[in-house]
């Protein structure tokens, strides 16, 4: 295990992690997740919000176990390596609104950066407009960074504070497994879609195992799809970008082998063909994620490590 962790922390780490994430993104579609949405941090967070009744769009409500898996995998990786260092206090209101607008942009496009690449690897050419917008948004964010934008330095927090997200992840898994029903009609507090993307789910054990593995690997390798483009532009460093390239290549290969590669613009799963909004949505997301310090996957991983 130590040798594997050292490999993930080497310059090969992001590429290895990206390849694994790409393979799992395609495999989770094969096992039941929505088309070209084996993994999507933004969409899965939306589904969880719906399952908790925070929105009532009935077709996107499910407690996706991949997200708790990311958090717990990252927590275990950090804790066992004595890298668990809770921190907070750096511009929380600004971070909140960056996350707010990043999610709006991602859901306009219908996918986070991870899903943008997964869609492209599955043959959805609409993703090209989104990826173009993502690059432009990151470029705008870089201008802000060059001009001195900073969220400030995070301060050390009590260990219990860093445990909030892992405990929340465990609570979500408990709700998923036990599915309690309260109220006079036996509805809630957990809601599950009976049709639409929220009803397309891989087996819980497979989804959770994939989430734990990705969380562990991404914590070690610092895999980040926004940081990859940021570093490539700012400092000409392709270290993280190798992870994006590996993601695309492996996801395409697995999709092709499984018969899931279906090229075209029309009739793509959980997608639309309004290229202007695909582009603009990801411009907004790319800008917000850059200013926040990483893609949504990276943000979830960091929440797990404290």
Steps between C-alpha positions, in 0.01 A plus 500: 500500500785738582652448157164565334455821699849613405418436134183709530699783656756492218472686169318196364228528766254728318523291181438176690211655690354653185513165325323327788234774523442479125464122510262512795295779341434274202450185707247664732290585193520133400385399849201733496587867550358747242659514155830689490442572870683220674658768717394863528564688823259783417217274381543256787496786752178623336350151532595483868344841562182371338503181704515711816203705382701817437349508152197313371591425139381140513726365224829592674472369855737229624761468774792432268752293703793614286515840673516361857753253361723783374487670840566186704771375264682832525455506878646151542791575267585820689441360849706184453788699349480759781407768246167574666526871581165677547504859375243772441426871538617627162232721337206266570234731352696546178555124477127442551405725210774358278356155562148632441581647160725209404208262552265723300743498208561126521129418508434728202751290308376184677829386642811591696846494336527127571176435315599734218791269423288189560242630252769565239645152556152357443460680167290798613634780281293756695767465766746682272316829554500439873870416512575807291303709747681336790839596352385858441363522855826369645688753285290784643565366849873497431484872416351558846773287659773689314349825628523383858166333577525274804259342743759536773677242710289241680553463873542180697172372641412255779509135395127464563431773243674301229290197588175672403507396135604135562221475759256657254610242241428219747160653574416508127597135466285412802202676339569314175512159664215541751275736299291624794149623427326748728187711486130415479532366146832327551688733267844644571738603625671309218362509147596272211420555133281243332594616149758718327873531577442462873356153447801383296735362763786255524498248788578675828798278582664568163433875518631528855810294424573718197455814709732377775771406250476832315498695827813320618688540173399862440606598851845358443552622144325842533308419181313812384350571159490878547846522656627302202410773251590779742853366551544430130421863417660673799824309550515272192484195730321197350527293820127516582393521135635150448213389722243661271661342194502158666137544603395570141702219343398230748134606516481496120665156484266348759193660343602368159559148630163500679313636198422825679677735258224667298631808318276790409322811621140382507330261745790494743408391855438777756617772259368782283616651171488871587870561448491862615375399845730197509788742445383778733407261780850359510660844468326586827600170659860519381537851641344409836693175538828672418444771759390237754819299448389189314232300323201363694664160529804661660278701735323184619832322550636792703189497718579139584861567595401783736 
